[in-house]
């Protein structure tokens, strides 16, 4: 009875720790996008002062891509963090759109004044978002620290190790708000592949849709959308990458490598899309590589029973 109780405690604590690690990781990704936004604001400020409209417009487009990426990352956050940030982010994109329209508008009396006010408003919104992000991060880090120091956790781990009970331990994997229950990867039986494969196939379908969207966006030279879709491919490939290691198959290491390669290629495409028309040819080159890599990965996944 004591062994069962300790196993239950370990499962709960391990699941909670995994959730906290995922939260901190996601918040750090959002912080990186926030830093990119602030860099773009600095460039916009310099371009406005130098009366350079087109470079400022391009940076506004970049900011919208970063906001879209932030919203994508937020989908991986627990509700208490998601709703803390969502109210600030939801109208951010619209505000940047309005600022961009002002930039592109023909000169009219008082344009500089309205432009300055809109730009100041965007910077204030960014400051508010940074404060909320910092607060969320401060909340997540102490919880993670408490988990690491929790004596009960160490005691449970020691007892489980003494009784060789690792094979009975459940791991809870959280990805895109979907919980997938699995046992230790080394102990997974073939019949347990089914729920994992269902989630992997969903991610495959998502990538297929995103690739179609990338192709259409490139034809129309909508490079900001290409960047958003490429980031989506990256997130889905990371999900596949992590889940493949839980599969009971001799091919899981190969699938892991292929999914990692797909993630790297999509990240490169994302970076090229932010450069705009100057990287048009390179975007097509990397998109072709993405299609080949995804095809190979899909073939390997389809061989798993």
N, C-alpha and C positions, 0 to 999 in steps of 0.2 A: 504493500500500500504506500509506504514511504517512497519507494522507487518511482511509482506512478506519479505521486504528487510532485516529486522533484523534477521529473521529466516534463510535467505540465508547466511548472514554473519556468523551466528553461525555454520551452517553446514560446511562452508568452513574452518572456524577456528578450529572446532572440528576435522575435517578430517585431517587437517594439524598437529594438536597436536598429534593425534593418530599415525600418520606416524612417527613423531619425537620420541615419546615414544618407538615405536617399533625399531627404528634405534639405540637409545641408549642402549636398552635391548640387541639387537643383537651384537653390538660392545662390550658390556661387556662380552658376551659369548665368543666372539673371543679372547678377552684379557685373559680369563681363559685358553683357549687352548694354547695361546702364552706362558703363564707362565709355563704350563706343558712341553712345548718344551724346555724351558730354563732349567727346572729341569733335563730333560733327557740329555741335553748337559753337565751339571755338572757331572752327573753320568758317561757319556761316557768318559769324560776327566779323571776321576779317574780310570776307568777300563782300558783305554789305558795305563796310567802310570803304572798300576799294571800288564800289559800284560794279561788282561782277555778279550778274544775275544768274547765269547758267550754272556756275559751280555751286552757288548757294542752293539752287533748285535740286541739284543732284544730291547734295547732303541732306536735304529735306526728304528726298526719296529714300536715302539710306536709313534715316531715322525711322521711317514708317516700316521698313524691313526689320529693324531691330525691335520695334514695338511688337510686330507680328511674332517675332522669334520669342520675345518675352512671354507673350500670351500662350505660345506653344509649350514653353517650359512650365508655365503655371499649371497646366493640366496635370502635371505630375505631383503637385503639392497637395498635402492634406487640406481639408476644407478650412480649418482654422487659419491657415496661411493664405490659401487661395482668396478667400473673401476679404482678407486684410488688404490685399493688393488690387483686387479686381476693380473696385470702384474708381481707383486712380487711373488704371490703365484703360478702362473701357472707352472713355471719351478722348484719350490722348491722341489716338490716330486721327480723329476728326479735327482736332485742334491743329495738328500738323498739316492736314489737308487745307484748312483755311489759310494757314500761314503761307503755304505754297501758292495758293491762288493769288494772294496779295503780291507775292514776288513776281508772278507771271503777268499780273494785271498791267495794263498800260498806265503810264504816269498820269496821275490826277492830283488835284490840289489836296494836300495833307497826307499823301501816300506815305511819305517817310515817317510821319508821326504815327499812323496806324500800324505800319510795319514794325516800328520800334516797340509799340505797345504789345503787339502780338508776340514778338520775339521774347520780350520780358516775361509775358504770361507763360510761355512755353518753358522758360528757364525756371520760373517759380514752380510749375508743375513737376519739373524734373527734381527740384529740391525736395518737394513733398514726397515724391516717390522714393527718393533715396532715404528719407527719414523712415518711411514705412518699411522699406526693405531692410534697413539697419535694425529696426525693432524686431522684425521677423527673424532675422539672423541671430540677434541676441537671445531670443526665446529658444531657438533651436539648439544653439551651442551648449548652454548650461544643461539642458536635458540630456544631450549626448554625453556630456562630462559626468553627470550623475550616473548614467547607465554604465559607463566604463568603471566607475568606482564602487558600484553596488556590491557589497560583500555577498549577498545572497546569490548573485549571478556567478561569482567565482566558486562558491560552495557547490552550487548545482552542477557547474561544469566539471568540478573535480569528482563528484559522486557519479556522474554519468560516465566519465572516463573510467572510473574504477570498475563499473559494472558492464563495460563494453556495450553501452546502450545507444551508441551513435546511430545505428541503423534504424532505430525506432523514432528518431527525432524528425519532426516536420520543419521544413523551411518555407516561409511565406514570401513569395516574390511579388512585388508590386510594380506594375508597369502600366502607364496610361489609365490609372484608376481601375485596373482589373487585377484581382488577386488570383494567383495560380498556386495551388497547393502541390507540394512535391516532397519526396523523401530525399535522403542523401543521394547525390548523383551516382556514387559508386554502387548503390543498392537498388537503383531503379530497374524494375522489370520491364520487359517489352510492352506489356499491356498498359503500363503507366505512361507510355508515350502519347497516347491519344489526346489528353487535355492540353499537353504542351504543344502538340502539332496543331491543334485547333487555333491556339493563340498565334502561333507562328504563321499559319495560313492567313489569318486576319491581317497580320502585318505585311505579308506578301501582297495581298490585295490592295492594301493602302499604298504600298510603294508603286504598284502598277498604275493606280489612279494618279498618283503624284507625278510619275514619269510622263503620263499623257498630258498633264497640266504643264509640265516643264516644256515639252515639245511645242505645245500651242503658244505658250508665253514667249518662247524664243522666236517663233515665226513672226509674232507681232512686236518683237523687240521690247517686251515688257520685262525688263531685266530685274526690277524690284520684286516682281512676282516669281521670277526664276529663283531668286535667292531664298524666298520664303518656302517654295516647294522643295528646293534642294535641302533646306534645313529639316523639312518634314521627312524626307528620305533618310537623312542621317539619323533622326530619332527612331524611326521604324527599324532601321538596320541594327541599331544598338540593342533594341528589344530582341530582335532575332538572335543577335550575337550572344546575349546573356542566356537566352532560353536554350540554345543549342547545347550548351554545356551540361544541361540537365537531362538531355536525351540519352537513352540507352542504345548507343550505336557506336561502332568503331569509327564512324566518319565524323564524330562531333568536333574533333580538333580541326579537321579540314573545313567544316562548315563555319566554325568560329573564325578561322582565318579569312574565309571568303566574305563573311559579314563584316569583319573589321575593314577589309579592303573596300567594300561598298561604302562604308561610313566615311573612310578617308577620301574617296573620290567625290562623294556628295558634299563633303566639307570644302573641298577644293573648288567645286562648281559654285558653291555658295559665295566663296571669296571672289571668284572671277565675276560673278553676276553683279557684285557690288561695284566693280570697276566700270560696268556699263558697256557701251558700244565698242570701246577700245579692246575688249577681251572677247569679242563676238566669236572669232574663229576658235579660240581656245575653249570656249564654252561648248561648242559643238563637238570638239575633240573629246572633252571629258565626259560629255553626255553619252557619246558612243561607247566609251569605256564603261560607264555605269550600266548601260544596257547589257553589255557582254558579261560583266561581273554578276549582275542580277540574274541573268539567264543561267549561268553556271551554278550559282547558289540555289536557285529554284530547282534545278535538275537534281542537285544533291539532296535537298530537302524531300523531294518527291520520292526518293529511293528509300527513305526511312519509313518503316512500318510501325 
